[in-house]
Structures are given as structure tokens and as C-alpha cells.
Amino acid sequence: MLATVRRAVLVSAIFFVLLGLATLNAIGLSGAVLQMFSHGIVASLLFAVVRTDRDGRVLDEAVSAHLRSLQAAHLTDVPSSDQHTVKPWFQGKIPFTFSLPELQNTEFQLIGGRMAYLNQTPGAQLVYQYRKHYLSVFIFPQQAVGRRFAASAGAGDQNFYHEAWTQGGLSFLVLSDSGQAQVHALAELMRTATAQS
């Protein structure tokens, strides 16, 4: 849709520039220059909208994956609270490795893991529990995700809190409805585990 809008703006801008140039007078030339300037502004704003839209779609895809895992009777592909069972299960299924945090003396419990896909790229979705809430940690190769998992934190449209960052060539996204404090605490555990590996 946005590509169609961009194309229409470009075609109309070219038409008005040519029309202004065809007049061969000062007013027409001034109008052509003004049209080129305004086209540059409109085009840059459209690119900004497209970039924001893509970032929002990535978060929407992650929220949808999190909700699908909660709605189905299939919370995980590998149900286990043992990180030495969950981490090896991903070997050969995803093109990277990652570290899992130690959870002693925390209120988080590892429930298991499942395959996740973003832009047809396989990644890991780790599922943790905090009291009665589930938290998903999505991990993808940074080059596959690009800047879409840019460092961010906050509440999304559907009252899901998230925190995203890149580290060690991987992009991470922690997502839950449990609250920003719990999302941040789990994100810090993941950062520490990744830094120590």
C-alpha cells in the first residue's frame, strides 16, 4: 500500500515539474523548483512512516507468536525447566547458539522453548513463568532482523511490555503482560548470561 502511495507521489511530482519547466517562464520554473523541494520532503516523510511501520510489524509479529503459544495447548516444543535440556534442543534447528541465565534466587522459572520465525528466519522463543504470567524471550540473528529489534522498552498496543536489544550478534526481545519491571529483570538476566558466554 505504501509503495503504491510513494509511486503516485513520484509520478505526480514529475508531472508538475515537467509542466512548470514547459512554461519557460519565471513563475513556471519557480513552481518546478518548489515542487522538487516539496517532493523531497514528502518522500522522506513516507520513508520514515515505512520504517516505523516495519518496526511496529515486528513487535506485532512477536506479540502474535506469544499469544499463539498461550492459546494453543502447545506452549512449548520442548517442555523442560532444565536449561541443559532446552538449549541443546535448538542445536541444528537454528543457525546460532545462545546462553540461558541461572535462575536460582529469582522468581522466574524456565517452562521450555519453541521454534519462532521472523521474516522466514528461524529463531528461538524461550518461555518463562513469573507467578501466573508467561514471558517470551525471542532470539534471532542480528543480520536477519536488522535494526528492527533496536534497543527499546515500553508498552505496546495490546498492553504487552517489551524490551529489545542486540548483543553478541544476536537480537533479543523480551515480551509479557506481567509488567515492565519483570520484563526488565528477565532482560538483565539474559544480558548477563550472554555477556558471560
Rosetta constraint file for C-alpha pairs under 8 A:
AtomPair CA 1 CA 5 HARMONIC 6.47 0.50
AtomPair CA 2 CA 6 HARMONIC 6.11 0.50
AtomPair CA 2 CA 46 HARMONIC 7.83 0.50
AtomPair CA 2 CA 50 HARMONIC 7.14 0.50
AtomPair CA 3 CA 7 HARMONIC 6.16 0.50
AtomPair CA 4 CA 8 HARMONIC 6.19 0.50
AtomPair CA 5 CA 9 HARMONIC 6.19 0.50
AtomPair CA 6 CA 10 HARMONIC 6.18 0.50
AtomPair CA 6 CA 43 HARMONIC 7.07 0.50
AtomPair CA 6 CA 46 HARMONIC 7.13 0.50
AtomPair CA 7 CA 11 HARMONIC 6.18 0.50
AtomPair CA 8 CA 12 HARMONIC 6.11 0.50
AtomPair CA 9 CA 13 HARMONIC 6.00 0.50
AtomPair CA 9 CA 39 HARMONIC 7.59 0.50
AtomPair CA 9 CA 43 HARMONIC 7.93 0.50
AtomPair CA 10 CA 14 HARMONIC 6.18 0.50
AtomPair CA 10 CA 39 HARMONIC 7.41 0.50
AtomPair CA 11 CA 15 HARMONIC 6.20 0.50
AtomPair CA 12 CA 16 HARMONIC 6.29 0.50
AtomPair CA 13 CA 17 HARMONIC 6.14 0.50
AtomPair CA 13 CA 35 HARMONIC 6.47 0.50
AtomPair CA 13 CA 36 HARMONIC 7.04 0.50
AtomPair CA 13 CA 39 HARMONIC 6.29 0.50
AtomPair CA 14 CA 18 HARMONIC 6.12 0.50
AtomPair CA 15 CA 19 HARMONIC 6.09 0.50
AtomPair CA 16 CA 20 HARMONIC 6.07 0.50
AtomPair CA 16 CA 32 HARMONIC 6.76 0.50
AtomPair CA 16 CA 35 HARMONIC 7.00 0.50
AtomPair CA 17 CA 21 HARMONIC 6.18 0.50
AtomPair CA 17 CA 31 HARMONIC 7.42 0.50
AtomPair CA 17 CA 32 HARMONIC 4.35 0.50
AtomPair CA 17 CA 33 HARMONIC 7.38 0.50
AtomPair CA 17 CA 35 HARMONIC 6.21 0.50
AtomPair CA 17 CA 36 HARMONIC 6.88 0.50
AtomPair CA 18 CA 22 HARMONIC 5.98 0.50
AtomPair CA 18 CA 32 HARMONIC 7.26 0.50
AtomPair CA 19 CA 23 HARMONIC 6.71 0.50
AtomPair CA 19 CA 28 HARMONIC 7.66 0.50
AtomPair CA 19 CA 32 HARMONIC 7.69 0.50
AtomPair CA 20 CA 24 HARMONIC 7.51 0.50
AtomPair CA 20 CA 27 HARMONIC 7.89 0.50
AtomPair CA 20 CA 28 HARMONIC 4.13 0.50
AtomPair CA 20 CA 29 HARMONIC 5.54 0.50
AtomPair CA 20 CA 30 HARMONIC 7.75 0.50
AtomPair CA 20 CA 31 HARMONIC 5.89 0.50
AtomPair CA 20 CA 32 HARMONIC 4.90 0.50
AtomPair CA 21 CA 25 HARMONIC 7.95 0.50
AtomPair CA 21 CA 28 HARMONIC 5.98 0.50
AtomPair CA 21 CA 29 HARMONIC 5.48 0.50
AtomPair CA 21 CA 32 HARMONIC 6.28 0.50
AtomPair CA 22 CA 28 HARMONIC 7.59 0.50
AtomPair CA 23 CA 28 HARMONIC 5.51 0.50
AtomPair CA 23 CA 29 HARMONIC 7.62 0.50
AtomPair CA 24 CA 28 HARMONIC 6.52 0.50
AtomPair CA 24 CA 29 HARMONIC 6.87 0.50
AtomPair CA 25 CA 29 HARMONIC 6.23 0.50
AtomPair CA 26 CA 30 HARMONIC 6.03 0.50
AtomPair CA 27 CA 31 HARMONIC 6.09 0.50
AtomPair CA 28 CA 32 HARMONIC 6.18 0.50
AtomPair CA 29 CA 33 HARMONIC 6.26 0.50
AtomPair CA 30 CA 34 HARMONIC 6.11 0.50
AtomPair CA 31 CA 35 HARMONIC 6.00 0.50
AtomPair CA 32 CA 36 HARMONIC 6.25 0.50
AtomPair CA 33 CA 37 HARMONIC 6.26 0.50
AtomPair CA 34 CA 38 HARMONIC 6.12 0.50
AtomPair CA 35 CA 39 HARMONIC 5.96 0.50
AtomPair CA 36 CA 40 HARMONIC 6.32 0.50
AtomPair CA 37 CA 41 HARMONIC 6.59 0.50
AtomPair CA 38 CA 42 HARMONIC 6.17 0.50
AtomPair CA 39 CA 43 HARMONIC 5.90 0.50
AtomPair CA 40 CA 44 HARMONIC 6.16 0.50
AtomPair CA 41 CA 45 HARMONIC 6.26 0.50
AtomPair CA 42 CA 46 HARMONIC 6.19 0.50
AtomPair CA 43 CA 47 HARMONIC 6.29 0.50
AtomPair CA 44 CA 48 HARMONIC 6.32 0.50
AtomPair CA 45 CA 49 HARMONIC 6.27 0.50
AtomPair CA 46 CA 50 HARMONIC 6.20 0.50
AtomPair CA 47 CA 51 HARMONIC 6.19 0.50
AtomPair CA 48 CA 52 HARMONIC 6.21 0.50
AtomPair CA 49 CA 53 HARMONIC 6.00 0.50
AtomPair CA 50 CA 54 HARMONIC 6.22 0.50
AtomPair CA 51 CA 55 HARMONIC 6.37 0.50
AtomPair CA 52 CA 56 HARMONIC 6.18 0.50
AtomPair CA 53 CA 57 HARMONIC 6.14 0.50
AtomPair CA 54 CA 58 HARMONIC 6.35 0.50
AtomPair CA 54 CA 148 HARMONIC 7.35 0.50
AtomPair CA 55 CA 59 HARMONIC 6.60 0.50
AtomPair CA 55 CA 148 HARMONIC 5.12 0.50
AtomPair CA 55 CA 149 HARMONIC 7.56 0.50
AtomPair CA 56 CA 60 HARMONIC 6.09 0.50
AtomPair CA 57 CA 61 HARMONIC 5.98 0.50
AtomPair CA 58 CA 62 HARMONIC 6.30 0.50
AtomPair CA 58 CA 118 HARMONIC 7.70 0.50
AtomPair CA 58 CA 148 HARMONIC 6.74 0.50
AtomPair CA 58 CA 149 HARMONIC 7.84 0.50
AtomPair CA 59 CA 63 HARMONIC 6.17 0.50
AtomPair CA 60 CA 64 HARMONIC 6.08 0.50
AtomPair CA 61 CA 65 HARMONIC 6.18 0.50
AtomPair CA 61 CA 118 HARMONIC 7.55 0.50
AtomPair CA 62 CA 66 HARMONIC 6.13 0.50
AtomPair CA 62 CA 138 HARMONIC 7.72 0.50
AtomPair CA 62 CA 175 HARMONIC 7.90 0.50
AtomPair CA 63 CA 67 HARMONIC 6.12 0.50
AtomPair CA 63 CA 160 HARMONIC 7.58 0.50
AtomPair CA 63 CA 175 HARMONIC 7.39 0.50
AtomPair CA 64 CA 68 HARMONIC 6.02 0.50
AtomPair CA 65 CA 69 HARMONIC 6.24 0.50
AtomPair CA 65 CA 116 HARMONIC 7.47 0.50
AtomPair CA 66 CA 70 HARMONIC 6.49 0.50
AtomPair CA 66 CA 136 HARMONIC 6.41 0.50
AtomPair CA 66 CA 175 HARMONIC 7.79 0.50
AtomPair CA 67 CA 71 HARMONIC 6.09 0.50
AtomPair CA 68 CA 72 HARMONIC 6.08 0.50
AtomPair CA 69 CA 73 HARMONIC 7.77 0.50
AtomPair CA 69 CA 74 HARMONIC 6.18 0.50
AtomPair CA 69 CA 75 HARMONIC 4.72 0.50
AtomPair CA 69 CA 76 HARMONIC 7.14 0.50
AtomPair CA 70 CA 74 HARMONIC 7.60 0.50
AtomPair CA 70 CA 75 HARMONIC 5.80 0.50
AtomPair CA 71 CA 75 HARMONIC 7.98 0.50
AtomPair CA 75 CA 114 HARMONIC 7.92 0.50
AtomPair CA 75 CA 127 HARMONIC 7.88 0.50
AtomPair CA 76 CA 111 HARMONIC 7.63 0.50
AtomPair CA 76 CA 112 HARMONIC 5.65 0.50
AtomPair CA 76 CA 113 HARMONIC 5.15 0.50
AtomPair CA 76 CA 114 HARMONIC 4.97 0.50
AtomPair CA 76 CA 127 HARMONIC 7.29 0.50
AtomPair CA 77 CA 112 HARMONIC 7.37 0.50
AtomPair CA 77 CA 113 HARMONIC 5.91 0.50
AtomPair CA 77 CA 114 HARMONIC 4.55 0.50
AtomPair CA 77 CA 115 HARMONIC 7.17 0.50
AtomPair CA 78 CA 86 HARMONIC 6.41 0.50
AtomPair CA 78 CA 89 HARMONIC 7.22 0.50
AtomPair CA 78 CA 112 HARMONIC 5.44 0.50
AtomPair CA 78 CA 113 HARMONIC 5.40 0.50
AtomPair CA 78 CA 114 HARMONIC 6.38 0.50
AtomPair CA 79 CA 86 HARMONIC 7.72 0.50
AtomPair CA 79 CA 111 HARMONIC 6.00 0.50
AtomPair CA 79 CA 112 HARMONIC 4.39 0.50
AtomPair CA 79 CA 113 HARMONIC 6.70 0.50
AtomPair CA 80 CA 85 HARMONIC 6.70 0.50
AtomPair CA 80 CA 86 HARMONIC 6.44 0.50
AtomPair CA 80 CA 110 HARMONIC 7.10 0.50
AtomPair CA 80 CA 111 HARMONIC 5.59 0.50
AtomPair CA 80 CA 112 HARMONIC 4.80 0.50
AtomPair CA 80 CA 113 HARMONIC 7.99 0.50
AtomPair CA 81 CA 86 HARMONIC 7.76 0.50
AtomPair CA 81 CA 109 HARMONIC 6.75 0.50
AtomPair CA 81 CA 110 HARMONIC 4.67 0.50
AtomPair CA 81 CA 111 HARMONIC 5.13 0.50
AtomPair CA 81 CA 112 HARMONIC 6.11 0.50
AtomPair CA 82 CA 86 HARMONIC 6.46 0.50
AtomPair CA 82 CA 110 HARMONIC 7.25 0.50
AtomPair CA 83 CA 87 HARMONIC 5.83 0.50
AtomPair CA 83 CA 100 HARMONIC 6.57 0.50
AtomPair CA 83 CA 110 HARMONIC 7.52 0.50
AtomPair CA 84 CA 88 HARMONIC 6.60 0.50
AtomPair CA 85 CA 89 HARMONIC 6.41 0.50
AtomPair CA 86 CA 90 HARMONIC 7.13 0.50
AtomPair CA 86 CA 112 HARMONIC 6.12 0.50
AtomPair CA 86 CA 113 HARMONIC 6.27 0.50
AtomPair CA 87 CA 91 HARMONIC 7.34 0.50
AtomPair CA 87 CA 98 HARMONIC 7.69 0.50
AtomPair CA 87 CA 99 HARMONIC 7.69 0.50
AtomPair CA 87 CA 100 HARMONIC 7.49 0.50
AtomPair CA 89 CA 93 HARMONIC 7.99 0.50
AtomPair CA 90 CA 94 HARMONIC 6.18 0.50
AtomPair CA 90 CA 124 HARMONIC 7.48 0.50
AtomPair CA 91 CA 97 HARMONIC 7.38 0.50
AtomPair CA 93 CA 122 HARMONIC 7.64 0.50
AtomPair CA 94 CA 122 HARMONIC 5.77 0.50
AtomPair CA 94 CA 123 HARMONIC 5.89 0.50
AtomPair CA 94 CA 124 HARMONIC 7.42 0.50
AtomPair CA 95 CA 122 HARMONIC 7.78 0.50
AtomPair CA 95 CA 141 HARMONIC 7.88 0.50
AtomPair CA 96 CA 141 HARMONIC 7.07 0.50
AtomPair CA 98 CA 194 HARMONIC 6.97 0.50
AtomPair CA 99 CA 190 HARMONIC 7.65 0.50
AtomPair CA 99 CA 193 HARMONIC 5.76 0.50
AtomPair CA 99 CA 194 HARMONIC 5.53 0.50
AtomPair CA 99 CA 197 HARMONIC 6.64 0.50
AtomPair CA 100 CA 190 HARMONIC 6.61 0.50
AtomPair CA 100 CA 193 HARMONIC 5.99 0.50
AtomPair CA 100 CA 194 HARMONIC 7.59 0.50
AtomPair CA 101 CA 189 HARMONIC 5.70 0.50
AtomPair CA 101 CA 190 HARMONIC 5.71 0.50
AtomPair CA 101 CA 192 HARMONIC 7.35 0.50
AtomPair CA 101 CA 193 HARMONIC 4.92 0.50
AtomPair CA 102 CA 189 HARMONIC 7.78 0.50
AtomPair CA 102 CA 193 HARMONIC 7.67 0.50
AtomPair CA 103 CA 107 HARMONIC 7.74 0.50
AtomPair CA 103 CA 108 HARMONIC 6.43 0.50
AtomPair CA 103 CA 109 HARMONIC 6.97 0.50
AtomPair CA 107 CA 130 HARMONIC 6.00 0.50
AtomPair CA 107 CA 131 HARMONIC 7.38 0.50
AtomPair CA 108 CA 128 HARMONIC 6.36 0.50
AtomPair CA 108 CA 129 HARMONIC 5.60 0.50
AtomPair CA 108 CA 130 HARMONIC 4.99 0.50
AtomPair CA 108 CA 131 HARMONIC 7.82 0.50
AtomPair CA 108 CA 186 HARMONIC 7.79 0.50
AtomPair CA 109 CA 128 HARMONIC 5.41 0.50
AtomPair CA 109 CA 129 HARMONIC 5.12 0.50
AtomPair CA 109 CA 130 HARMONIC 6.69 0.50
AtomPair CA 110 CA 126 HARMONIC 7.77 0.50
AtomPair CA 110 CA 127 HARMONIC 6.28 0.50
AtomPair CA 110 CA 128 HARMONIC 4.48 0.50
AtomPair CA 110 CA 129 HARMONIC 6.44 0.50
AtomPair CA 111 CA 126 HARMONIC 7.85 0.50
AtomPair CA 111 CA 127 HARMONIC 5.44 0.50
AtomPair CA 111 CA 128 HARMONIC 5.23 0.50
AtomPair CA 111 CA 129 HARMONIC 6.56 0.50
AtomPair CA 112 CA 126 HARMONIC 6.05 0.50
AtomPair CA 112 CA 127 HARMONIC 5.45 0.50
AtomPair CA 112 CA 128 HARMONIC 7.21 0.50
AtomPair CA 113 CA 124 HARMONIC 7.00 0.50
AtomPair CA 113 CA 125 HARMONIC 5.58 0.50
AtomPair CA 113 CA 126 HARMONIC 4.33 0.50
AtomPair CA 113 CA 127 HARMONIC 5.71 0.50
AtomPair CA 114 CA 124 HARMONIC 6.21 0.50
AtomPair CA 114 CA 125 HARMONIC 5.24 0.50
AtomPair CA 114 CA 126 HARMONIC 6.49 0.50
AtomPair CA 114 CA 127 HARMONIC 7.95 0.50
AtomPair CA 115 CA 122 HARMONIC 6.85 0.50
AtomPair CA 115 CA 123 HARMONIC 6.06 0.50
AtomPair CA 115 CA 124 HARMONIC 5.18 0.50
AtomPair CA 115 CA 125 HARMONIC 5.95 0.50
AtomPair CA 116 CA 122 HARMONIC 5.85 0.50
AtomPair CA 116 CA 123 HARMONIC 5.01 0.50
AtomPair CA 116 CA 124 HARMONIC 5.42 0.50
AtomPair CA 116 CA 125 HARMONIC 5.66 0.50
AtomPair CA 116 CA 138 HARMONIC 7.55 0.50
AtomPair CA 117 CA 121 HARMONIC 5.25 0.50
AtomPair CA 117 CA 122 HARMONIC 4.63 0.50
AtomPair CA 117 CA 123 HARMONIC 5.74 0.50
AtomPair CA 118 CA 122 HARMONIC 6.75 0.50
AtomPair CA 118 CA 123 HARMONIC 7.45 0.50
AtomPair CA 118 CA 145 HARMONIC 7.65 0.50
AtomPair CA 119 CA 144 HARMONIC 7.94 0.50
AtomPair CA 119 CA 145 HARMONIC 7.99 0.50
AtomPair CA 121 CA 140 HARMONIC 7.78 0.50
AtomPair CA 121 CA 144 HARMONIC 6.72 0.50
AtomPair CA 122 CA 140 HARMONIC 7.26 0.50
AtomPair CA 123 CA 138 HARMONIC 7.14 0.50
AtomPair CA 123 CA 139 HARMONIC 5.68 0.50
AtomPair CA 123 CA 140 HARMONIC 4.82 0.50
AtomPair CA 123 CA 141 HARMONIC 7.52 0.50
AtomPair CA 124 CA 137 HARMONIC 7.81 0.50
AtomPair CA 124 CA 138 HARMONIC 5.69 0.50
AtomPair CA 124 CA 139 HARMONIC 5.17 0.50
AtomPair CA 124 CA 140 HARMONIC 6.78 0.50
AtomPair CA 125 CA 136 HARMONIC 6.21 0.50
AtomPair CA 125 CA 137 HARMONIC 5.47 0.50
AtomPair CA 125 CA 138 HARMONIC 4.56 0.50
AtomPair CA 125 CA 139 HARMONIC 6.53 0.50
AtomPair CA 126 CA 136 HARMONIC 5.58 0.50
AtomPair CA 126 CA 137 HARMONIC 4.98 0.50
AtomPair CA 126 CA 138 HARMONIC 6.52 0.50
AtomPair CA 127 CA 134 HARMONIC 6.68 0.50
AtomPair CA 127 CA 135 HARMONIC 5.77 0.50
AtomPair CA 127 CA 136 HARMONIC 4.76 0.50
AtomPair CA 127 CA 137 HARMONIC 6.50 0.50
AtomPair CA 128 CA 134 HARMONIC 5.65 0.50
AtomPair CA 128 CA 135 HARMONIC 5.06 0.50
AtomPair CA 128 CA 136 HARMONIC 6.37 0.50
AtomPair CA 128 CA 137 HARMONIC 7.93 0.50
AtomPair CA 129 CA 133 HARMONIC 5.66 0.50
AtomPair CA 129 CA 134 HARMONIC 4.52 0.50
AtomPair CA 129 CA 135 HARMONIC 6.03 0.50
AtomPair CA 130 CA 134 HARMONIC 6.24 0.50
AtomPair CA 130 CA 135 HARMONIC 7.36 0.50
AtomPair CA 130 CA 178 HARMONIC 7.57 0.50
AtomPair CA 130 CA 182 HARMONIC 7.84 0.50
AtomPair CA 133 CA 176 HARMONIC 7.54 0.50
AtomPair CA 133 CA 177 HARMONIC 7.11 0.50
AtomPair CA 133 CA 178 HARMONIC 5.65 0.50
AtomPair CA 134 CA 176 HARMONIC 6.40 0.50
AtomPair CA 134 CA 177 HARMONIC 7.75 0.50
AtomPair CA 134 CA 178 HARMONIC 7.38 0.50
AtomPair CA 135 CA 174 HARMONIC 6.92 0.50
AtomPair CA 135 CA 175 HARMONIC 5.72 0.50
AtomPair CA 135 CA 176 HARMONIC 4.67 0.50
AtomPair CA 135 CA 177 HARMONIC 7.64 0.50
AtomPair CA 135 CA 178 HARMONIC 7.49 0.50
AtomPair CA 135 CA 183 HARMONIC 7.47 0.50
AtomPair CA 136 CA 173 HARMONIC 7.96 0.50
AtomPair CA 136 CA 174 HARMONIC 5.71 0.50
AtomPair CA 136 CA 175 HARMONIC 5.27 0.50
AtomPair CA 136 CA 176 HARMONIC 6.47 0.50
AtomPair CA 137 CA 172 HARMONIC 6.88 0.50
AtomPair CA 137 CA 173 HARMONIC 5.63 0.50
AtomPair CA 137 CA 174 HARMONIC 4.45 0.50
AtomPair CA 137 CA 175 HARMONIC 6.46 0.50
AtomPair CA 138 CA 172 HARMONIC 5.64 0.50
AtomPair CA 138 CA 173 HARMONIC 5.05 0.50
AtomPair CA 138 CA 174 HARMONIC 6.40 0.50
AtomPair CA 139 CA 170 HARMONIC 6.66 0.50
AtomPair CA 139 CA 171 HARMONIC 5.68 0.50
AtomPair CA 139 CA 172 HARMONIC 4.76 0.50
AtomPair CA 139 CA 173 HARMONIC 6.69 0.50
AtomPair CA 140 CA 144 HARMONIC 7.02 0.50
AtomPair CA 140 CA 145 HARMONIC 6.77 0.50
AtomPair CA 140 CA 170 HARMONIC 5.77 0.50
AtomPair CA 140 CA 171 HARMONIC 5.28 0.50
AtomPair CA 140 CA 172 HARMONIC 6.75 0.50
AtomPair CA 141 CA 145 HARMONIC 6.57 0.50
AtomPair CA 141 CA 169 HARMONIC 6.34 0.50
AtomPair CA 141 CA 170 HARMONIC 4.60 0.50
AtomPair CA 141 CA 171 HARMONIC 5.95 0.50
AtomPair CA 142 CA 146 HARMONIC 5.65 0.50
AtomPair CA 142 CA 147 HARMONIC 7.96 0.50
AtomPair CA 142 CA 166 HARMONIC 6.91 0.50
AtomPair CA 142 CA 169 HARMONIC 5.34 0.50
AtomPair CA 142 CA 170 HARMONIC 4.59 0.50
AtomPair CA 142 CA 171 HARMONIC 4.95 0.50
AtomPair CA 143 CA 169 HARMONIC 7.68 0.50
AtomPair CA 145 CA 149 HARMONIC 6.67 0.50
AtomPair CA 145 CA 171 HARMONIC 7.12 0.50
AtomPair CA 149 CA 164 HARMONIC 5.72 0.50
AtomPair CA 149 CA 165 HARMONIC 6.29 0.50
AtomPair CA 149 CA 166 HARMONIC 7.24 0.50
AtomPair CA 149 CA 171 HARMONIC 6.18 0.50
AtomPair CA 149 CA 172 HARMONIC 7.07 0.50
AtomPair CA 149 CA 173 HARMONIC 7.02 0.50
AtomPair CA 150 CA 164 HARMONIC 6.35 0.50
AtomPair CA 150 CA 165 HARMONIC 5.91 0.50
AtomPair CA 150 CA 166 HARMONIC 7.19 0.50
AtomPair CA 151 CA 163 HARMONIC 7.37 0.50
AtomPair CA 151 CA 164 HARMONIC 5.05 0.50
AtomPair CA 151 CA 165 HARMONIC 4.38 0.50
AtomPair CA 151 CA 166 HARMONIC 7.07 0.50
AtomPair CA 152 CA 162 HARMONIC 7.70 0.50
AtomPair CA 152 CA 163 HARMONIC 5.59 0.50
AtomPair CA 152 CA 164 HARMONIC 5.18 0.50
AtomPair CA 152 CA 165 HARMONIC 6.90 0.50
AtomPair CA 153 CA 161 HARMONIC 7.38 0.50
AtomPair CA 153 CA 162 HARMONIC 5.34 0.50
AtomPair CA 153 CA 163 HARMONIC 4.14 0.50
AtomPair CA 153 CA 164 HARMONIC 6.34 0.50
AtomPair CA 154 CA 161 HARMONIC 5.52 0.50
AtomPair CA 154 CA 162 HARMONIC 5.61 0.50
AtomPair CA 154 CA 163 HARMONIC 6.75 0.50
AtomPair CA 154 CA 180 HARMONIC 7.02 0.50
AtomPair CA 155 CA 159 HARMONIC 5.81 0.50
AtomPair CA 155 CA 160 HARMONIC 5.50 0.50
AtomPair CA 155 CA 161 HARMONIC 4.28 0.50
AtomPair CA 155 CA 162 HARMONIC 6.31 0.50
AtomPair CA 155 CA 180 HARMONIC 7.69 0.50
AtomPair CA 156 CA 160 HARMONIC 5.31 0.50
AtomPair CA 156 CA 161 HARMONIC 6.13 0.50
AtomPair CA 156 CA 162 HARMONIC 7.38 0.50
AtomPair CA 159 CA 177 HARMONIC 6.34 0.50
AtomPair CA 160 CA 175 HARMONIC 6.53 0.50
AtomPair CA 160 CA 176 HARMONIC 5.30 0.50
AtomPair CA 160 CA 177 HARMONIC 4.53 0.50
AtomPair CA 160 CA 178 HARMONIC 7.87 0.50
AtomPair CA 160 CA 179 HARMONIC 7.85 0.50
AtomPair CA 161 CA 175 HARMONIC 5.69 0.50
AtomPair CA 161 CA 176 HARMONIC 5.42 0.50
AtomPair CA 161 CA 177 HARMONIC 5.81 0.50
AtomPair CA 161 CA 178 HARMONIC 7.53 0.50
AtomPair CA 161 CA 179 HARMONIC 6.13 0.50
AtomPair CA 161 CA 180 HARMONIC 5.54 0.50
AtomPair CA 161 CA 183 HARMONIC 6.85 0.50
AtomPair CA 162 CA 173 HARMONIC 6.75 0.50
AtomPair CA 162 CA 174 HARMONIC 5.39 0.50
AtomPair CA 162 CA 175 HARMONIC 4.45 0.50
AtomPair CA 162 CA 176 HARMONIC 6.63 0.50
AtomPair CA 162 CA 180 HARMONIC 7.13 0.50
AtomPair CA 162 CA 183 HARMONIC 6.45 0.50
AtomPair CA 163 CA 173 HARMONIC 5.70 0.50
AtomPair CA 163 CA 174 HARMONIC 5.30 0.50
AtomPair CA 163 CA 175 HARMONIC 6.83 0.50
AtomPair CA 163 CA 183 HARMONIC 6.73 0.50
AtomPair CA 163 CA 184 HARMONIC 6.67 0.50
AtomPair CA 163 CA 187 HARMONIC 6.99 0.50
AtomPair CA 164 CA 171 HARMONIC 7.42 0.50
AtomPair CA 164 CA 172 HARMONIC 5.49 0.50
AtomPair CA 164 CA 173 HARMONIC 4.34 0.50
AtomPair CA 164 CA 174 HARMONIC 6.44 0.50
AtomPair CA 165 CA 171 HARMONIC 5.95 0.50
AtomPair CA 165 CA 172 HARMONIC 5.44 0.50
AtomPair CA 165 CA 173 HARMONIC 6.78 0.50
AtomPair CA 166 CA 170 HARMONIC 5.55 0.50
AtomPair CA 166 CA 171 HARMONIC 4.31 0.50
AtomPair CA 166 CA 172 HARMONIC 5.99 0.50
AtomPair CA 167 CA 171 HARMONIC 6.50 0.50
AtomPair CA 167 CA 172 HARMONIC 7.79 0.50
AtomPair CA 167 CA 191 HARMONIC 7.66 0.50
AtomPair CA 167 CA 194 HARMONIC 7.49 0.50
AtomPair CA 168 CA 194 HARMONIC 7.37 0.50
AtomPair CA 168 CA 195 HARMONIC 7.87 0.50
AtomPair CA 174 CA 183 HARMONIC 6.16 0.50
AtomPair CA 174 CA 186 HARMONIC 7.53 0.50
AtomPair CA 174 CA 187 HARMONIC 6.33 0.50
AtomPair CA 175 CA 183 HARMONIC 6.61 0.50
AtomPair CA 176 CA 183 HARMONIC 6.69 0.50
AtomPair CA 178 CA 182 HARMONIC 6.48 0.50
AtomPair CA 178 CA 183 HARMONIC 7.37 0.50
AtomPair CA 179 CA 183 HARMONIC 6.37 0.50
AtomPair CA 180 CA 184 HARMONIC 5.98 0.50
AtomPair CA 181 CA 185 HARMONIC 6.11 0.50
AtomPair CA 182 CA 186 HARMONIC 6.21 0.50
AtomPair CA 183 CA 187 HARMONIC 6.10 0.50
AtomPair CA 184 CA 188 HARMONIC 6.12 0.50
AtomPair CA 185 CA 189 HARMONIC 6.41 0.50
AtomPair CA 186 CA 190 HARMONIC 6.26 0.50
AtomPair CA 187 CA 191 HARMONIC 6.13 0.50
AtomPair CA 188 CA 192 HARMONIC 6.14 0.50
AtomPair CA 189 CA 193 HARMONIC 6.21 0.50
AtomPair CA 190 CA 194 HARMONIC 6.12 0.50
AtomPair CA 191 CA 195 HARMONIC 6.06 0.50
AtomPair CA 192 CA 196 HARMONIC 6.18 0.50
AtomPair CA 193 CA 197 HARMONIC 6.43 0.50
